[in-house]
Amino acid sequence: MIPENTSVTPERTSTELVDAPPAASEVVIEGLDSARFECVYPSCGGICCVNGRPPLEAGEAERIEQNLAKFLPHLRPEARERVAQKGHLTNRRKEGLPALAVSKGWCVFFNDGCVLHKVGAEEGDKWKYKPWRCIAFPLERSGSGRWHVRQWKHRGEAWDLFCLNPHESKKAPRETLKEEVRFVRDLEAGKESWRRLKR
Ligand code: SF4
């Protein structure tokens, strides 16, 4: 599959290419035209939040911790108990970061949708508490820093979610993931620095 550039930028000198940070518009995301994806939430029930265990960046974990009292009343009873007794993180580490806990098979923050998303939306910013990996899904950044659209068996994809099946939809991510692509560009441009991304 040929990587696709999300936009065309003017040529720069070799010195500029070494010294300057990559412009947001230069983020390359493989599969924007060749992959197939369409989010059908809520009809899927939110199954990407089953056992997802997203890792949290330091800034994300801190912001959730500081605002935990806002989320607790909205959690499922068993998830609230888990968070009250042991916190919302696990000892398990993913990508070198602590991962969110699971209760009865679902992310502790799932309750008929993402509680972090819902509380953020009520405050005017649906992504202010949500881990970036959940916002960007199904766009994924590999260890080498390259982005791609997750698809069954592509680049070692092990998750068998039906929505990652390229035969499930006829729509290209460039059309269906405009918000997510914009977010990824902002993330790479440093506009989400409060999250303190570990590279
Ligand atoms: S943080 Fe929200 S979107 Fe991410 S897995 Fe948990 S419930 Fe789902």
Residues whose N, C-alpha, C, O or C-beta is under 5 A from the ligand:
A	BS01	SF4	C48 C49 G52 C107 F109 F110 G113 C114 C134
